[in-house]
Every structure is written in structure tokens, then in C-alpha cells.
Amino acid sequence: MKSGFVAILGRPNVGKSTLLNALIGEKVAIVSAKPQTTRNRIAGVLEVLATKGARRDSQPAAQIVFVDTPGVHKPGSHLDRRMLQEVYEALETRDLVLVLMDATRRVQLEEAAEPSAEPKHERTNWASEDEFLFGLIRKLDCPVFLVLTKIDLVAKDKLLPLIDTLTQQFDFAQIIPVSARKRDGLDLLVRKIVEVLPVGERFYPKEQYTDQPQRFMVAELIRESILVETGEEVPYASAVVIERFEEAEPPAPPRKKNQAPARLPLTRIAAAIYCEREGQKAILIGKGGSKLKEIGTGARRQIESLLGTRVYLELHVIVEPGWRESRSFVESLDWRNQLERLAGEQITEKPPGEVES
């Protein structure tokens, strides 16, 4: 079989997360109309079955690990710089890169920008995000596909001039227009990806579709609800940390044949929503707690769908001034660091039955 890592790059709001979810067939990444929705590298795993037929139609089995990255944008805080670091780290291990360009947007490519090879030296005076993006991919030594998104919103005669402009900047291995919403072009995209992936073993078990732990996915679903329910600067100044996650016990089997199954078990979750100012806290809570209730209701529905249980969700808001500029706080939001911290806490816990002398 074939296997490999495929990094997904693009400016904010080009539809990277929407495309990832459509390719995987599961909700791997949260989606909103607001830019900078994605803050971390997110892996979505797609199992591709082998097909047999005419030589041109046959396809080997494959496991594609798509790595969604934050949108490439000018960093204005430590959080932004950490997001750009996520892009660089995704490019360290990749067999193929997909560059997504929104077919409905005007491309800003006046002169090539040359990004530094090291994140600590990244330039912050790019003439445009498009220029930085193309400067970034020019340093790659792997195949790069151009994927034009949202083609269902653009007349076909508008695509050719866009393709001509972009191909003058880079010699893409493939150019594939897609519509994630209508699933146009997705099968072709997968087929072309499999063609260039190396022969290898699976990186993840067959049934696994993401590398994210449930705790992180729950935090992201709460943040998605904040993005939907609030406006202005609040979504960008908000972060979610899961404080308690009590997994539900599996339901008892029916006692008699044809008896209705027991009521779905209950998962108890407590989460803190961090913001930077008291005014933002007031917006998040709303009059009489109305906004926080809306955020919780929207998130709970999504979490119940994810976990397959009933969910009791408790939310509270904490003001952490300037958290986006705090290196330690931003690093603590990374689910990989959270897992290490949780593992350390479990190691230091006393074994059951142990008593102090």
C-alpha cells in the first residue's frame, strides 16, 4: 500500500478545514466564516481502498494523513507566531503539499517574497500573504498541488485567468479545482494524491480518523460555538481549556430480548473560557447569562454527536489579561502539551489503597 503526509496550506478563510472534513467524511476540524479559526496542526486520516479495473482506473490501497494548518497571516502576537510555527512544523514531515487558493478572491502577487527558513527569523513586512505563501513553497523539495476552492461560486471562464496567474509563480505538479460543499473534484484530488505518495505502512489504525484526543476536540467545539455566537474581537481573544472530563460508563445491555436499550450514559465536562478584558467577559456571559447559555447549548449538541453520549457541560469565563502575548499560556493550549501534563499528574498520584504513614 501507499502512505504519506499531505500538508494543507493557504491564507485564512480559503476553506482548508471544510475541505479536510469533506475528504475525511468526519468533523475533524471546526469551521467558521471568521479567519484564523484553525490554531493548531490537525491531522485527518483517510483510508483509501484499492480498486481494480483498467490500468488507468486501478488504484492501490493507501492511507493519506492530511495535516491542516493555521492560515498564513501576518503575526501580530505570540499566539500568531505560534500559529505560524505550526505551519513550519507541518512542512518538516510531508510527502506532498496542497496549496489552497480561494477562487472567489483576488490574488495579490506583485513580487515574490522570500520567507526565512527558520520561524524565529520570519519576516513580518510581507507585501501580501499570497506572496509569502508562494515564497514558502518555492523552498520545498516535494510535489506541490494547486487546489482551487469554492469553484461552485465562480463562473468557469473566470478560472482560467486565475490559473494562468498562479502558474506563472510556481510549476505545480497538479492543478485541481474543487468544491468541498458539492464534493466536486474530491475523488480526482484523492486519486492524484495516491499516485505520488510513496509505498509504506499505515501510520494510524484503520478506524482512526484523527490524531486529536477527545478532550481537545471538545475544547475546539466550544470555541467553534464562541466563533458562531460572538462577533468583533471576542473570538480572537478567547481560548478554551477543559478542566474536567469525566467519561461516561457504557450503558448496561438490555435485560430481555427486544427490550429498549438503557438511556444513553452521561459525560460530565467542565471548561474555562479565557478572554483578555472584563468587557469581553461581559459579552461572553451576556445579560443574565444568556450568551453563555447559547454558547453552551450549541457546543453541547456538537459534543454529544462526537461522543455518542448525553453531556452535562459547565462553562465559566476567566479574564487573563494579554494571554495572547504570554508564551507559557499559549504553549499550554497545545493539546500535546496538555497530554504530557495530564500524564505527569497521573504518575504523581498515589496508587489506590496507599495510605500515608
Long-range contacts (C-beta under 8 A, 24 or more apart in sequence): 1-50, 1-60, 1-61, 1-62, 1-63, 1-199, 1-200, 1-201, 1-202, 2-60, 2-61, 2-62, 2-63, 2-194, 2-197, 2-198, 2-199, 2-200, 3-62, 3-63, 3-64, 3-65, 3-197, 3-198, 3-199, 3-200, 3-201, 3-202, 3-203, 4-64, 4-65, 4-94, 4-95, 4-96, 4-197, 4-198, 4-200, 5-65, 5-67, 5-93, 5-94, 5-95, 5-96, 5-203, 6-64, 6-65, 6-66, 6-67, 6-94, 6-95, 6-96, 6-97, 6-98, 6-193, 6-197, 7-67, 7-69, 7-90, 7-91, 7-94, 7-96, 7-97, 7-98, 8-66, 8-67, 8-68, 8-69, 8-97, 8-98, 8-100, 9-69, 9-72, 9-87, 9-90, 9-97, 9-98, 9-99, 9-100, 9-133, 9-136, 9-137, 10-71, 10-72, 10-99, 10-100, 10-101, 10-102, 10-133, 11-71, 11-72, 11-73, 11-101, 11-102, 11-105, 11-129, 11-130, 11-133, 12-36, 12-37, 12-70, 12-71, 12-72, 12-73, 12-129, 13-71, 13-102, 14-71, 14-100, 14-101, 14-102, 14-105, 14-149, 15-100, 15-102, 15-149, 15-150, 15-180, 16-68, 16-69, 16-71, 16-100, 17-42, 17-68, 18-149, 18-180, 18-181, 19-100, 19-147, 19-149, 19-178, 19-180, 20-44, 20-66, 20-68, 21-180, 22-180, 22-181, 22-183, 22-186, 23-66, 23-180, 23-186, 23-189, 23-190, 24-66, 24-209, 24-210, 25-209, 26-209, 26-210, 27-302, 27-306, 28-68, 28-209, 28-210, 28-212, 29-68, 29-220, 30-220, 30-221, 30-223, 30-224, 30-227, 31-224, 32-224, 32-227, 32-228, 32-235, 34-227, 34-235, 34-236, 35-71, 35-73, 36-70, 36-71, 36-73, 36-80, 36-83, 36-236, 37-224, 37-227, 38-68, 38-69, 38-70, 38-71, 39-70, 39-79, 39-82, 39-83, 39-86, 39-333, 40-70, 40-86, 40-334, 40-335, 41-67, 41-68, 41-69, 41-86, 41-89, 41-90, 42-67, 42-68, 42-210, 42-211, 42-212, 43-67, 43-68, 43-210, 43-211, 43-212, 44-68, 44-209, 44-210, 45-203, 45-204, 45-208, 45-209, 45-210, 45-211, 46-190, 46-209, 47-206, 48-190, 48-194, 59-191, 59-194, 60-194, 62-193, 62-194, 62-197, 63-202, 63-203, 63-204, 64-190, 64-193, 64-194, 64-197, 65-203, 65-204, 67-94, 72-129, 72-132, 72-133, 72-136, 73-129, 74-124, 74-126, 74-129, 75-122, 75-124, 77-324, 77-325, 78-324, 78-325, 78-326, 78-327, 78-330, 79-324, 79-325, 79-330, 80-324, 81-119, 81-122, 82-330, 82-331, 84-119, 84-122, 85-119, 87-136, 88-119, 91-136, 91-140, 94-142, 95-142, 95-196, 95-197, 95-198, 96-142, 96-143, 96-144, 96-145, 96-193, 96-196, 96-197, 97-137, 97-140, 97-142, 97-143, 97-144, 97-145, 98-144, 98-145, 98-147, 99-133, 99-137, 99-144, 99-145, 99-146, 99-147, 99-170, 99-172, 100-147, 100-148, 100-149, 101-146, 101-147, 101-148, 101-149, 101-162, 101-166, 102-149, 102-150, 103-148, 103-149, 103-150, 103-151, 103-153, 103-154, 103-158, 103-159, 103-162, 103-177, 104-150, 104-153, 104-154, 107-162, 107-165, 107-166, 109-134, 109-165, 109-166, 109-169, 112-138, 112-169, 114-138, 115-139, 134-169, 134-170, 137-170, 138-170, 143-173, 143-174, 143-196, 144-170, 144-172, 144-173, 145-172, 145-173, 145-174, 145-175, 145-176, 145-189, 145-192, 145-193, 146-170, 146-172, 146-174, 146-175, 146-176, 147-176, 147-177, 147-178, 147-189, 148-175, 148-176, 148-177, 148-178, 149-178, 149-179, 149-180, 150-179, 150-181, 151-177, 151-178, 151-179, 151-184, 151-185, 152-179, 152-181, 152-182, 152-184, 212-335, 213-335, 213-339, 214-245, 214-306, 214-307, 215-242, 215-245, 215-335, 215-338, 216-242, 216-335, 216-338, 217-306, 218-242, 218-245, 218-269, 218-271, 218-303, 218-306, 218-307, 219-271, 219-335, 221-299, 221-302, 221-303, 221-306, 222-271, 222-273, 222-295, 222-299, 222-303, 222-313, 222-315, 224-299, 224-302, 225-294, 225-295, 225-296, 225-298, 225-299, 225-302, 226-273, 226-284, 226-295, 228-298, 229-291, 229-294, 229-295, 229-298, 230-283, 230-284, 230-291, 230-295, 232-283, 233-280, 234-275, 234-280, 234-283, 234-284, 236-324, 237-275, 237-276, 237-277, 237-280, 237-324, 238-273, 238-274, 238-275, 238-280, 238-284, 239-273, 239-274, 239-323, 239-329, 239-333, 240-271, 240-272, 240-273, 240-274, 241-271, 241-272, 241-274, 241-332, 241-333, 242-269, 242-270, 242-271, 243-270, 243-271, 243-272, 244-268, 244-269, 244-270, 244-314, 245-269, 248-307, 248-309, 248-310, 263-310, 264-308, 264-309, 264-310, 265-309, 265-310, 266-309, 266-310, 266-311, 266-312, 267-303, 267-307, 267-309, 267-310, 267-311, 267-312, 268-311, 268-312, 268-314, 269-303, 269-311, 269-312, 269-313, 269-314, 270-313, 270-314, 270-315, 270-316, 271-313, 271-314, 271-315, 272-315, 272-316, 272-317, 272-318, 273-315, 273-316, 273-317, 273-318, 274-317, 274-318, 274-319, 274-320, 274-323, 274-329, 275-317, 275-318, 275-319, 275-320, 276-319, 276-320, 276-321, 276-322, 276-323, 276-324, 277-319, 277-321, 278-319, 280-319, 281-317, 281-318, 281-319, 284-317, 285-317, 292-317
